[in-house]
Amino acid sequence: MSVVSSILWFIVAIGVLVAVHEFGHFWVARRLGVKVLRFSLGFGRSLWRRKVGADQTEYVIAVIPLGGYVKMLDENEGEVAEHERHRAFNNQPLSKRIAIVVAGPAFNFLFAIFAYWLTFIIGIGGLKPIIGEVDADGIAAASGLAAEQQIVAVDGRSTRTWQSVVESIIGATLKDGTLMLEVEAPGAARRTVMLDLQGLGVDEFSRGRLFESLGLAPKRPVIAPVIGEVEANGPAHRGGLQSGDRVLALDGKALDSWREFVNYIRAHPEQSVEMQVQRGGAKLSLVVRPAAVSSNEGTEGASHGRIGAGVTPPETEQGDYYATVRYAPWTALSKAALKTWDMSILTLRMLWKMVTLEISVKHLSGPISIAQYAGFSAEIGVTRFLDFLAIVSISLGILNLLPIPILDGGHLLYYLIESVIGRPVSEEAQFLGQRLGIAMLVGLMGLAFYNDLARIFG
């Protein structure tokens, strides 16, 4: 079911983002007087088609939901009647052709702003950036950070959750390697510290090891190890665990928190774990064998244990630990535009670091990883799924602006050359560029698929 859910949400995500991108080309082309012959979502055999309007534009939904296209009247692709030559794409002034090509990526960025705007209006929750434990020999301690401090601002921007702090840290590692943090502690005045990240790279923060690399741990609420939902036919279910069971000990070792429980289970894949649980007024002894799941953190090829059981949400108020970021509509719009800009710059820097081999290309994700993230974010809630759509939309916009033939950026490169030499690039040069562009994209997709499979199979 998890695989099916990921596939379905992946199709939804790609369908929405491709529709937005192609609608940008379509809408601007129509506004500038270019005749649109077909608007297709997907490739291959048509599942649904309809012709609409005076131009009898054909709208198509095709069987392969991994892209789309807008076909415009163009003398380079077929015969054009004399009375419609003025509506052909190739006969438009250079400025109009550029506007039509740029519109696709531009709509992706506008959609990201819209998605972030919605998340800021609805409200997106997260753990407050309060520091828990600090390693005395780590970077955090050397910079002056201490337990119980709350990071209230980074480089002058307010931070209400760890997510915004983490995004700033990753951005700093791709830039100059330093961050100015404003911190507060109970009974102490606000102070400023400089977090020195020089010498650290994104590779060291990958696989969930960011806080370990910094030498600190976020402060989290202590949640009792009480079993909530139990996955049908999972290891927990087969071992006899039921919703409401309180775990008292694992292999004879007493425990007090859900985090201790999770850490122990993760550390014992494919090993029988004896559990002492309290069910009502009785104490029971159960044996559960965690399944081994490929890990996305730690050493290459590592795996962790999983039993398919959730935690019972605490009944006590957790406002001391969690915050919800929410703004009024007009404020949310400016915040959304700023976040879209920040994430665009972050993506560009990451891409440049990969090109210059300063960071590993293993950070490049393909359709499999994107599908997993789509399903995971959708399960968490609407705001997380919108957040996911926004960052993928930004990535799609940036990818299409790269100067690779067959992409929008490749066409813009041709138009730049045309503006310099005073005539369109020859058909022979464009054909050669297309072959080169296809080879580059096939190589890029091959690398992304390899990274996906490597994450799955270790």
N, C-alpha and C positions, 0 to 999 in steps of 0.2 A: 504493500500500500504506500510505503514511503517513496518507492521508485515511481509508482504511478502518479502520486501527488506531485513529485518534482517535475515529471514530464509535462503534466497538465499545466502547472504554474509557469513552467518555462515557455510553453506555447503561448499562454496568455501574455507573458512579459514581452516575448519577441514580437507577437502580433501587435501589441499596443505600440511598441517603440518603432517598428517598421512602418506601421500606419502613420504615425506622427511624422517620421522622416519623409516618406513619400508624399504625404499630404502637403508638406512644405514646398516640394518641387511643383506639385500639381496646382496648388493654390496660387502661387506666384506666377506660374506659366499662364494660367487662365487670366489673371489680372493684367498681364502684360500683352495679351492678345495672341498668345501661341495656342494653336489647336492641340488638344490632348486627345489621343486616340484610345489609350487604355491606361487604367489604373489597376494594378494587380498586387494583391497581397499573397505572397507565396510564389512558387515556381512549379512547373510541370502541368499535369492534367488539371483542368478546371473542375472544381466541385460546385461552383455557382458562378453564373455570369448574367449580366443585364446591361442593356444599352439605354442610356438616359440623355435627355437634353437635345437641343438643336443640332449639336455636333455629333450626336449619337456616340458619346464617349462610353467605352465598354468598361464596366467595373467587374473585376474578377477576384474570386477567392480560389487559390490553387492548392494542390494537395501537399506540397512541401513547404511548411511554414517557417522557412529559414531566410526569408528575405522578401523582396518585392521590387517593383519597378513602375515607372511612369513612362509610357511611350508617347512621344510627341511627333507631330508631323515634321518630317525632315527629309530633304532631298538626298541626303547621304544614305538613307535607308529605304528608298523607294520613290516611285513616280509621284509627283505632286502636280495637281491640276493648276493651270495658269492663274485662275481666279483665286487660288488659295496660297500662292507662293509667298505672299506677304505675311502669312500666318505660320510659315515653316520656321522651326527653331533655328536652322542654319542661316536663315536670312535676317535674323534679328541683329541689332547693333550689339557690339561687344558688351556694353554695360548691362543690357537685358539678359544676355546669356549668362554672365557672371552672377547676376541676381538670382536667376532660376537655379543655378547649380549651388550657390551658397545657401539657398533657402532650406534645403534638406537638413544639413547640420545645424543651421540656426534654429529650426523648430525643435531639434533635439535638446538644445540648451534652454529654449523657452519652456519645454515640457519639464525639464529638471527644476526650473524655477517654480513652475506650477505645483509639482509634486512636493518640493520642500515647503512651499507655501501652505499646502494642505496639512502637512505633518506639524508645522508650527501652530496652525490654528487648532487642529485636533488635540495636539499635545503629545510629545514623545517622552517617555520616561526613561530613567536610567539611575545607576548608582551614583550617589554624590561623590565628588573627588576628595574623599577623606583618606588620609594615609593611615594604614594600619602598622604593620611591622616594617622596620627599616634595617637593612643589612649594614652593620657598622663599617664594613669595608667596601661598600658599593658607591656608585656614582651619586645616588640620591643623598646619602649621608655626607659625602664630600662637598656637595653643593649647599648643604645646610638644611636639608629637609629632615623632618622628624615625625615620629608617630603622633597621631591625633591632629596634625595640621590639615586644614582644608584648603585646596587650591581654588582660589576665588577668581583669579584672572590669569591669563597667559598673554604676554605681549600687549597688555592693555585691554584685552577682550574678556568679558565676563565668561566664566566657565561654571556651569551648574551640574554637569555630569562628567563622568570619566570619558565618555565618547569624545567630547570636544577637546579634552586634554590630550587624549591619544592621537587624535587627528593633528593637533598642533605639534606633538612630539615627532610624528612621522614626517611632517612637513619640514621641521627643523633639521632632521637628519639628511634631508635631500637638499638643504640650502646651506646655511652657515654653521649649523651644529650648536647653536646656543638658544636658550629660551629664558625670558624674564618671567618668573612666576611670582604672583602675589599670594601669600598664604596667611591664614589665620588659625590660631589655636585657642582653645578655651582659656579665658583669663589672661590672654596676651594680645598685644596690639598687632595690627596687620603689618607684615614685613615683606620685603622683596628679596628674592634669592635668584641667582643665575644658575640655571641647569646647564652644565657643560656636557654636550653630547658629541663633541669632536672625537673622532676615532671610532665612533660607532656608526654602523650603517643599517639600512633597512633589513639586510640579510640577518643581522643579529636579533632583530625584533620579530622575525618571521616565526611561524609555527607556534604562536601563542606564548612567546617567551619575552615579550616586551618588559613586563614588570620585573621578571627575573634578571634581565639585562641591566635594568636601572637599579636593582637592589632594593626594591620596596614591594609591598603588597597592599592592595586597597583594603580599607576597613569594610567588613561585611557584617550583616546581622547574623547572630547565632540562631540557626534554625534547628529545631529538634529533629532527630532522625526518625520521623514518622512517615510510613509509606502512604503515598497517595494513590494515583492511578497505576494499575499494573497492566502491562502490555500482554494481550492474549497470546498464549503459547510461547512467551519469552522465557528466559532463564528464571526470572523471579516467579512467574506463574507456575512453571514446572517444579520449582523448589518448594512451593506451598505458601509463598508470601501473599498476604491479602492487604487490601486497602485498610488503613487504620492501625496496622501493626507498628509498634514502636521497637526499633532495633536497640537492644541493650549492649550487645557485645559481638565482636567478630573474631572468630578463632580464639576466644577466651579473653580478648582485650576489650575492656569497657570503652564506650565512646559516648560523647555528649552532643555532637552536632552532626547535621547532615553533611557538612563538608568533609568531616573525618570519614564518614561512611562512603562518600563518593570517591575520595582519594584512595581508600583501601580497595574498593571494588576495581577501580581503574588499574591499580597496581598488580592485580591478580587475575589476568585473563587466562581462561582455560584451566583454572585451578579451583578445586572444591573449597568453598568457604563455609565454615560452620557459623550459623547465626543464632544468637539468643534473642528471642523477641517476646514482647509482652502483648497478648491479645486479650483484651478485656481484663479479667482478673487472673488469667493463667499465663504461665511462662512456658514457651515452647522452644525446642531446639530443631532448627531446619538446616539443610545443606543446599546451597545454591552454587552453581558452577557458571561464573560469568563468561559470556561469549567474547571472543577476541575480535576487536574492531580496529581496522587500520587507523593509525594515529596521524593527526596533522600537526603534532608538536613533538618536541624532543628529537631524538636521533632518527636518522633515516631508517625506514623499514620498521619502526617501532609500532606496537599495537597496544591497546588498552582494553580493560574489561568493561563490559556493559551487561546489565541484567534486565533492562526494560521496565524500570519502575520510576515513578516520579515522586516528588515530595508533597506532603500536605502543606498548603500555604499557611503561614503563621497567622494566628488570630489577632495578635497584638499589633498595634500601630507601628509601622516601619518608617514613619516620616523622617526620623533622624538619619536614615540611611539613603532614602530614595528621593528623587526630585523629578518633577514633570516640567519640561520646557514648553511653554505655551505663550503665544503673543496674540494681540489684537490684529485683525486683518491687514491694516496698513503697515503696522510694524513688521508683521510676518512677511510681507512682500519684500521689504528691504533686506530682512534677514535671509530670506530665501535667495535673493539675487546675490548677496554676499557669499553665502555658502556655495552656490553654484560656481562662482568665480574661484573661491578657494579650492574646491575639489577639482576644477579644471586645471588650475596651476599645479596642484599636487600630482594629477595624472600625467601632465606634460613633463614634469620633472622626473617622475618615475620612469616614463618612457625614454627620456633622454639618457638617464643613468643606465638603462638596459642597452641602448644602442652603443654607448661608450664603454660597455662592459664593466661599469663601476658597481653594478649590482647584478645579481643572478637573474637570468631570464626565466627561472622557475616560478617567478611571481606572475607570469603571464598565464591567464586562465582561459580555458576553452569552454565549449558548450556543456560538457559534463559538469564542470564545477559551477558554471552559471546556473544550470538546472538545479543542482543541489542547493545553492544559495537561494534560488527562487522559492523552492519548496519550504526551506527552513524559515525564511523571512515571512512567508505567507502564513505558516503555522503560528508564528509569534503574534502577528496581528497586522492590521491594515497600515499602521504608521511605519512599521519596519518594512513592509512590502513596498510602500511608496518610496521609502528611503533607498531601497534596493533598485527600484525602477529609475530613480533619479541618477544614481551613480553609473548605472549601465547606459542610460541615455547620454550622459556626459561622455562616457568612453566611446559610444557609437559616433557621437558628433566629432570627437577628436580623431578617431580612426578614419572617418570619411574625409577629413581635411588633410590627411597626410598626402604628400605629393607622389602618390603611387598611381600609375596609369590604371584605368577602369574605375577608380574611386573618384569621388567628387573633387578631391584635391588634385588628382591627375589632370582632370579637365581644366581646373583653374591654372595649373602649370602651363598647359597648352595655350590658354588665353593670355597668360603673362608673356609668353614667347610671341604670340600674335601681336600683342600691343607694342612689342619692341621692333619686330621685323616688318610689321605693317601688312601681313597676310596670314591666313590660317596655316597651321602646321600641316604639312603634306599628309595624304592618306597613308603613304608608305611608312612614315615616321610614327603615325598614330597606331598603325597595325603592329609595328615592332614594339611600341610602348605597351600595347595591350598584352602581347605575349609575355613581356617582361613583368607586367603587373600581375598577371595570372600566376606566373611562377613564384613571385614574391608572396602573394596571398596564400598559395598552396603550401609554401614553406612555413609561413607564419601559422596557418591552421594546423599543420603537422606538428609543429613545436607545441602549440597549445594543447592538442590532443595528447601528446606524449606527457606533458606536465600533468594533465588530468589523470591519465592512467597510472602515472608514477605515484600520485597522491593516494589513489585507490589501492593499488597493489604493493605500495612501498618499495 
